[in-house]
């Protein structure tokens, strides 16, 4: 393999590993506090969906050029992703605390729900069969 191919592999590995390591760190803290949060991947998916939708809405509203200078749009998208992830995780908290549901089953259900919900929303926005949301 050439050095360019190795550099590409390392670049992609780091790009995919960092978000997963951050989620694993969050899962470790939740496990230490006594909460079994299996829904971490679903929370990431919902956060990514919300941030893509916000970036697309900002671009369609004409704010793309003004907010993208200095990466303010990226900061807004990250904050929206975090907020939507917190709201989505409230579903697991509600099910586990108020409904006395098992945390593992509730987290698994949210993990199954999140990708399906994201695909349906992407189809509703982009058209049937297109799952890529066009963002600037």
C-alpha positions as CSV (number, residue, x, y, z in Angstrom):
1,X,0.0,0.0,0.0
2,X,1.1,3.5,-0.7
3,X,1.6,6.1,1.9
4,X,-1.4,8.0,0.6
5,X,-3.7,5.0,1.1
6,X,-2.4,4.6,4.7
7,X,-3.0,8.2,5.4
8,X,-6.5,7.9,4.1
9,X,-7.2,4.9,6.2
10,X,-5.8,6.6,9.3
11,X,-7.8,9.8,8.6
12,X,-11.1,7.8,8.2
13,X,-10.3,5.7,11.3
14,X,-9.9,8.8,13.4
15,X,-12.9,10.5,11.9
16,X,-15.1,7.5,12.8
17,X,-13.5,6.7,16.1
18,X,-13.7,10.1,17.9
19,X,-17.6,10.3,18.0
20,X,-17.8,6.6,19.1
21,X,-15.2,7.1,21.8
22,X,-17.1,10.2,23.1
23,X,-20.3,8.2,23.2
24,X,-18.5,5.3,25.0
25,X,-17.2,7.8,27.5
26,X,-20.8,9.0,28.1
27,X,-22.0,5.4,28.4
28,X,-19.3,4.7,31.0
29,X,-20.4,7.7,33.1
30,X,-24.1,6.6,32.9
31,X,-23.2,3.1,33.8
32,X,-21.2,4.3,36.9
33,X,-24.3,6.3,38.0
34,X,-26.5,3.2,37.7
35,X,-28.3,3.9,34.4
36,X,-28.1,1.3,31.6
37,X,-28.2,3.5,28.6
38,X,-28.3,1.3,25.6
39,X,-29.9,4.1,23.5
40,X,-26.6,6.0,22.9
41,X,-26.4,5.1,19.2
42,X,-30.0,6.3,18.8
43,X,-29.3,9.5,20.5
44,X,-26.4,10.1,18.1
45,X,-28.6,9.4,15.1
46,X,-31.3,11.8,16.3
47,X,-28.7,14.5,17.0
48,X,-27.2,14.1,13.6
49,X,-30.6,14.3,12.0
50,X,-31.6,17.4,13.9
51,X,-28.3,19.2,13.1
52,X,-28.6,18.3,9.3
53,X,-32.2,19.6,9.3
54,X,-31.1,22.9,11.0
55,X,-28.2,23.4,8.6
56,X,-30.6,22.8,5.7
57,X,-33.2,25.1,7.1
58,X,-30.6,27.9,7.6
59,X,-29.4,27.5,4.1
60,X,-32.9,27.6,2.6
61,X,-33.7,30.7,4.7
62,X,-30.7,32.4,3.2
63,X,-28.6,32.4,6.4
64,X,-26.0,30.0,5.0
65,X,-23.5,32.6,3.7
66,X,-23.7,34.8,6.8
67,X,-23.6,32.1,9.4
68,X,-21.0,29.9,7.8
69,X,-18.4,32.6,8.1
70,X,-16.4,31.8,11.3
71,X,-18.2,28.4,11.6
72,X,-21.1,29.9,13.5
73,X,-23.5,27.6,11.6
74,X,-21.5,24.6,12.8
75,X,-21.6,25.7,16.4
76,X,-25.4,26.2,16.1
77,X,-25.7,22.7,14.6
78,X,-23.7,21.1,17.4
79,X,-25.8,22.8,20.0
80,X,-29.0,21.7,18.3
81,X,-27.6,18.1,18.1
82,X,-26.9,18.1,21.8
83,X,-30.3,19.6,22.7
84,X,-32.1,17.1,20.5
85,X,-30.1,14.3,22.0
86,X,-31.1,15.4,25.5
87,X,-34.8,15.6,24.5
88,X,-34.6,12.1,22.9
89,X,-32.9,10.7,26.0
90,X,-35.8,12.0,28.1
91,X,-37.9,9.3,26.4
92,X,-35.8,6.6,28.0
93,X,-35.9,8.4,31.4
94,X,-39.7,8.7,31.2
95,X,-40.1,5.0,30.3
96,X,-37.7,3.8,33.0
97,X,-38.9,6.1,35.8
98,X,-42.6,6.8,35.3
99,X,-43.6,3.6,33.4
100,X,-41.2,1.3,35.4
101,X,-39.9,-0.2,32.1
102,X,-36.7,-2.1,31.9
103,X,-33.8,0.2,30.9
104,X,-32.3,-2.3,28.5
105,X,-35.5,-3.0,26.6
106,X,-36.3,0.7,26.5
107,X,-32.9,1.6,25.2
108,X,-33.0,-1.1,22.6
109,X,-36.4,0.1,21.4
110,X,-35.1,3.6,21.1
111,X,-32.1,2.3,19.1
112,X,-34.5,0.6,16.7
113,X,-36.7,3.6,16.5
114,X,-34.1,6.3,15.8
115,X,-32.7,5.1,12.4
116,X,-36.2,4.3,11.1
117,X,-37.5,7.7,12.2
118,X,-34.5,9.4,10.5
119,X,-35.1,7.6,7.2
120,X,-38.8,8.5,7.2
121,X,-38.0,12.1,7.9
122,X,-35.3,12.2,5.2
123,X,-37.8,10.6,2.7
124,X,-40.4,13.2,3.7
125,X,-37.9,16.0,3.0
126,X,-35.9,14.7,0.0
127,X,-38.4,12.4,-1.7
128,X,-39.0,8.7,-1.6
129,X,-35.8,6.7,-1.9
130,X,-33.4,9.5,-1.1
131,X,-31.9,9.3,2.3
132,X,-29.2,12.0,1.9
133,X,-30.2,15.4,3.3
134,X,-28.5,18.0,1.1
135,X,-26.7,20.5,3.4
136,X,-24.4,23.2,2.4
